[in-house]
Amino acid sequence: MTDNNNDGPTARVTRGELSVSIFRNLGRHGTFYNASPIQRAYRDENQEIKYSSSLRQSDMQPARKLLDQVDDKMEALRQEDRAKSMKADRQQSSEPSNDMEP
């Protein structure tokens, strides 16, 4: 079972018409990240922006590069989480203990 920390994505990575959203989730073993499927933006006959998960052949190279960027972003988010956790642990361990008996 997972819980999403918020209703929206934690980050969004875009390359041209293609984009991927990244979501932070909490699970039994801590925080982890998931990526949405690649979406391609296009305009319909009324010039309204629409989204599709169908990719054209010409989207393949940009999609590959986009997924590399998504992987890099997810790793950066994991490292930020670790750094925050380590900082919180250091602060907690440096606080005076209230467990001492008089």
ChimeraX attribute file (.defattr): number of C-alpha atoms within 10 A of each C-alpha:
attribute: neighborCount
match mode: 1-to-1
recipient: residues
	/A:1	6
	/A:2	12
	/A:3	11
	/A:4	16
	/A:5	13
	/A:6	10
	/A:7	7
	/A:8	11
	/A:9	16
	/A:10	18
	/A:11	15
	/A:12	14
	/A:13	17
	/A:14	18
	/A:15	14
	/A:16	11
	/A:17	13
	/A:18	20
	/A:19	21
	/A:20	22
	/A:21	18
	/A:22	21
	/A:23	20
	/A:24	21
	/A:25	17
	/A:26	14
	/A:27	11
	/A:28	8
	/A:29	6
	/A:30	8
	/A:31	16
	/A:32	16
	/A:33	15
	/A:34	13
	/A:35	19
	/A:36	12
	/A:37	12
	/A:38	20
	/A:39	19
	/A:40	21
	/A:41	15
	/A:42	14
	/A:43	10
	/A:44	10
	/A:45	7
	/A:46	6
	/A:47	8
	/A:48	8
	/A:49	10
	/A:50	11
	/A:51	15
	/A:52	12
	/A:53	12
	/A:54	10
	/A:55	13
	/A:56	8
	/A:57	7
	/A:58	8
	/A:59	14
	/A:60	11
	/A:61	9
	/A:62	15
	/A:63	22
	/A:64	11
	/A:65	12
	/A:66	20
	/A:67	18
	/A:68	12
	/A:69	16
	/A:70	21
	/A:71	15
	/A:72	12
	/A:73	16
	/A:74	21
	/A:75	13
	/A:76	12
	/A:77	18
	/A:78	16
	/A:79	12
	/A:80	12
	/A:81	14
	/A:82	13
	/A:83	12
	/A:84	12
	/A:85	12
	/A:86	12
	/A:87	12
	/A:88	12
	/A:89	11
	/A:90	11
	/A:91	10
	/A:92	11
	/A:93	10
	/A:94	9
	/A:95	8
	/A:96	8
	/A:97	8
	/A:98	6
	/A:99	6
	/A:100	6
	/A:101	4
	/A:102	3
